[in-house]
Amino acid sequence: MDVFSGSFKHYPGECKKVKGARHGSEDMTWTHDGLVFITTGLGIPDVEKHLLATGTHGEIQLFNFKDPGAGVINLKITHRKEFDIVKMRPHGITLLEDRVKGEHILYVINHLETEDRELVEKFRFSPSTRQLTHLKTIELDSSFFFNNIVAFADDQFYITNFAYMPYKGVLYHALINLFPIKLGSLHFYNGTKSVAVTESHATPNGVALSPDKRFVYMAASMEQTLYVYKTYKSNAQLSLVQKIYLGVKGDNLNLTPQGDALLLAVHPVFYKMVFHLLWALSPECISPSSVLRIPLGSDGLAVESDITELFYDYGELISGSSVAAAYNNQLLIGSVANSLVHCQA
Amino acid sequence: MYLKTALFSVTLFALQHIVRLIYSLGYHLHFYQHYPGPCRQFPEIEFGSGNFYTLPDGTTFITSGLDMNVFSRRFQLHYTSQGVEGAIYVTNLNSSEAVLRKLDIIVEIAAEEGGFSLETFHPHGISVWFDTTEGHHSLFVVNHPTRADDRIEKFLFDPATFTLHHVKSFTNPKLRSLHDVQAIGEDSFYATNILHEHRSRFFMLLELFSLMPWSSVILYTEETGYSEVVSGLMSATGIAMSKCGAFIYVMLSLGSQILVYSRGEDNSLTLQQVFPLYTHPDSAVLDPVTGDLFIGAHPIAHQYINHVDNPAKHKAASQVLHLRLTEGNITSITELLYDDGILISGSSAAVVYNNTLLVGSSVDKLVACKVNVPI
């Protein structure tokens, strides 16, 4: 619970909150030309109340590293009637990058808590209109709670099964976060169904894929560990090649554009994060934020001795950092229900 | 029945003391490294750059070659076998490539009984007083002479020849296990006693691990002599004064606090702020330009204790903190550097001048980093 933990704040450069971010920025996915797609509006208690009260819903936002001053914009989604956008509560996001035309394919985890369904929505981004078109909904087993996702190929992705959750209540969530019971695992969706491809873990959270698709990196929050797996052509089972004990509870993982390091957002003082998740909009319930840079060697493995802490904040600038992305000496840090911060090194 | 109660109480008391000690030693702590920019080590310094004082033009005096009579035998052997000498270096942080120069020390009075001797010179804390009437810089340095009591040495700095002329030694029974000194006049200063015991290593360790608050701050002026202005502290280490002389900052290392005192007309100290630090500060160096404080700290106590006992074998994590002050009070704190002990072990002092961070250590290297982050 990190009751005795805590560090001093430090920033890698000039850090400021980004305009236009309202209901958090739980996960991000990036393109090589500086675009970042961000999910906002994850339905944690206080935020859910606020979304229903204001008649708003979860969104997918766009940020451009090449124009950081413009802030984030909500992307308009064109969809068929069956897609209930009002109930959208997005969580993890990933994309298949289209380097030629810029028509990236996005996969977003969507929790339809009111109907007790776990979905992955597929969208296509149109760079000319800056809009998303909803292509299809992939239904997953709702007795699990899915957290993060990374695309492998068309309609194939790795997805972290946070825990076996037949009952998705606040109490159950709290129990999972208190006792590190191994109720989760990493799943692979092959186009028709999703199967577990690793052994059980306690709260697998962030997941990332190496550029050559040979390695899968996974952060297990309550285990405070980073796992590195090797993929095989069949993607049936992954083999564990490295395990690093981090000592902090990691959230989402992103690679740097050059592919030379992992950026892991962490919750350094976890008991504060628990309070923050319960009462996210209370100014007293803030939680320190931190971003770690884990360098990767040419062999795809993490270089444990060179892990650096890029950012640490007491929670005043940003509370509960959940994800970070880097581009060209800039760092973008997202949180579960708080601000979005841009740092210029 | 009473015997059982008494025994149980004593056991409980001893147990909670041990738990407190183990916790304060920091075996459970782990932090990640980060630097404000690219860093380099100075090849000239191998054995300590424990304390600094920086003048408004960037001239920085650095003490090196620390040894205390209460250090372990293993340390003393290492010290003599490596041929380490106590010395004072000077550098100018204004130039882009700071160059280190060792100052020649000229002794006016020969090393007779109780006099100053270069062979037994082991400098620690340092403070500089600029006399506006005479136009010269006086350096006050804490000295732990071998097999003698701790004292304060006064030198006059000759910038033309880069020499220090030793002019006076300050000795008194009130100066116990000294750590740092803060000059407040041509011949007056505050000094910190980190511990009460200053001769026997066994009693020093006992005092340290019993967590007894016997540390103090001593004031010396020509008119009032030596007096104890603050007592009952828990291992006071560094002492610094604000730019205008109105506030005195005392670092408590084992006590993990910074005490802010406002200075009276008669040099008495009134407690103004108690700032909990959650790390173990060594010394504080005043930024002569902004008035901010930079602190060299030991984040993981057990590492530092082992490092000072056996520097060749044990590394100690280093940490630099930047404190901003408002009307004397500490209002913000940022960590400028954290190192696992590989770049520099046991950081004890730091200062930022002209976008260069200088970090010194008790018995290890001297490091300079470019500061690329906002200060």
Interface residues (C-beta under 8 A of the other chain):
Chain A: F4 G6 S7 F8 K9 H10 Y11 P12 G13 E14 G247 L292 I307 T308 E309 L310 Y312 A345
Chain B: Y23 H28 H30 F31 Y32 Q33 H34 Y278 T279 Q319 L321 I333 T334 E335 L336 Y338 N372 V373 P374
